[in-house]
């Protein structure tokens, strides 16, 4: 499965950072000077971690939705 970068943030930093937001979207922070092929290679090397975190968020969302109870007010 190919990983999709949902949000790429370039800045004056020295390293690459990955995070997964509440919706399960992948956010990549990378140095401005780093070529895109290096960013993609890094993301590919972290594929298992990304998929694990996205699955965990999806399961939490499903669990929350299942436990929500609506009452007339």
JOCORKA-V630794 format. One record per helix or strand of 2 or more residues. SS is the DSSP state (a for helix, b for strand). FROM is the first residue (numbers start at 1). TO is the last residue. If there is no record, write none. Layout:
# JOCORKA-V630794
SS:FROM:TO ; SS:FROM:TO
This chain:
# JOCORKA-V630794
b:7:11 ; b:17:20 ; b:26:31 ; a:36:45 ; a:47:67
